[in-house]
């Protein structure tokens, strides 16, 4: 039988939950009810809070296997492609079983992943963000075929091109991009929560319920069910935390050290790839390079600004920056020098009565070399 002390030791290794107010705590996710109340089991007790009062729980896994369905809302689903016709794709997921997914809910399918993380990120983004009015097959030799995808069979894709119908072996296909003009538009007004699963699936749910035996979620108008043990990550994006990467900045200023200019990036680091720090993937945040200032005009009252500061893993341990926060033109916070490979630095700043928030990244002691600064989970608290 576990003693109280061994139970406390167990929960010290439980996933970390970060409420929008108060200290983070370790806890196992127990349930989510129809009213959006979420319950955690912590050491010796249960803790309940509204889903909208949670910033995040757990860590989001990276995609681990192929094929991966890229959904129209940016989600990823690890699933085998069984077949398709002109309206439905039939897939088999280890988490959710056999699924029928309409074409307009899909951006594409990845059949193989490049070995380098940066190349993988670029391929995911290419599938999700490509524009145009045709289906496309990306082949392993770098070629690309455009046309009308008529069907996917067990080992081949049938594509109608301007020179006729061609059958392409799936073994030669790196990815399929479905006609972007046909993708279903997603409403930004619906409550949404990112969910991360052990197989690398990452899904944006509009409704979720969980008890001891079932996790039920609504994705793109469909309801899917799996075992709760597969869920490893939870991040509401429409609760009390308002992410700066979902808002339009008022102004951006960049002062190059020499003559190379860098844009800011939303939900990406400054190189344009996914946000990673300490080997952990982050879905929300802002990438800035020294020296830069990003200004936000606050159109409603907010209580606090919160973020976790780091130099992105893309700097491979390099980089040295100082983060600064200005409110209504007055400096409110200056970090110590933050270098690649060090622990995250959490900040929480009072915004009572504030009308403008400026985020600044300055040079430190290594000029601007590899200054890939991340404002991870940068958020305003209602």
HELIX and SHEET records of a PDB file:
HELIX    1   1 UNK A    4  UNK A   12  1                                   9    
HELIX    2   2 UNK A   51  UNK A   53  5                                   3    
HELIX    3   3 UNK A  103  UNK A  105  5                                   3    
HELIX    4   4 UNK A  117  UNK A  129  1                                  13    
HELIX    5   5 UNK A  170  UNK A  172  5                                   3    
HELIX    6   6 UNK A  180  UNK A  182  5                                   3    
HELIX    7   7 UNK A  228  UNK A  230  5                                   3    
HELIX    8   8 UNK A  244  UNK A  246  5                                   3    
HELIX    9   9 UNK A  313  UNK A  315  5                                   3    
SHEET    1   A 6 UNK A  25  UNK A  26  0                                        
SHEET    2   A 6 UNK A  16  UNK A  19 -1                                        
SHEET    3   A 6 UNK A  54  UNK A  58 -1                                        
SHEET    4   A 6 UNK A 231  UNK A 236 -1                                        
SHEET    5   A 6 UNK A 193  UNK A 197 -1                                        
SHEET    6   A 6 UNK A 202  UNK A 205 -1                                        
SHEET    1   B 3 UNK A  28  UNK A  32  0                                        
SHEET    2   B 3 UNK A  37  UNK A  42 -1                                        
SHEET    3   B 3 UNK A  45  UNK A  50 -1                                        
SHEET    1   C 8 UNK A  76  UNK A  78  0                                        
SHEET    2   C 8 UNK A  68  UNK A  71 -1                                        
SHEET    3   C 8 UNK A 106  UNK A 110 -1                                        
SHEET    4   C 8 UNK A 173  UNK A 177 -1                                        
SHEET    5   C 8 UNK A 135  UNK A 139 -1                                        
SHEET    6   C 8 UNK A 144  UNK A 152 -1                                        
SHEET    7   C 8 UNK A 156  UNK A 161 -1                                        
SHEET    8   C 8 UNK A 164  UNK A 169 -1                                        
SHEET    1   D 3 UNK A  80  UNK A  84  0                                        
SHEET    2   D 3 UNK A  88  UNK A  93 -1                                        
SHEET    3   D 3 UNK A  97  UNK A 102 -1                                        
SHEET    1   E 3 UNK A 207  UNK A 210  0                                        
SHEET    2   E 3 UNK A 215  UNK A 219 -1                                        
SHEET    3   E 3 UNK A 222  UNK A 226 -1                                        
SHEET    1   F 4 UNK A 241  UNK A 243  0                                        
SHEET    2   F 4 UNK A 372  UNK A 381 -1                                        
SHEET    3   F 4 UNK A 285  UNK A 289 -1                                        
SHEET    4   F 4 UNK A 265  UNK A 266 -1                                        
SHEET    1   G 4 UNK A 241  UNK A 243  0                                        
SHEET    2   G 4 UNK A 372  UNK A 381 -1                                        
SHEET    3   G 4 UNK A 304  UNK A 311 -1                                        
SHEET    4   G 4 UNK A 345  UNK A 350 -1                                        
SHEET    1   H 5 UNK A 251  UNK A 254  0                                        
SHEET    2   H 5 UNK A 292  UNK A 297 -1                                        
SHEET    3   H 5 UNK A 356  UNK A 363 -1                                        
SHEET    4   H 5 UNK A 320  UNK A 327 -1                                        
SHEET    5   H 5 UNK A 330  UNK A 334 -1                                        
SHEET    1   I 5 UNK A 251  UNK A 254  0                                        
SHEET    2   I 5 UNK A 292  UNK A 297 -1                                        
SHEET    3   I 5 UNK A 356  UNK A 363 -1                                        
SHEET    4   I 5 UNK A 320  UNK A 327 -1                                        
SHEET    5   I 5 UNK A 338  UNK A 339 -1                                        
SHEET    1   J 2 UNK A 275  UNK A 277  0                                        
SHEET    2   J 2 UNK A 280  UNK A 282 -1                                        
END                                                                             
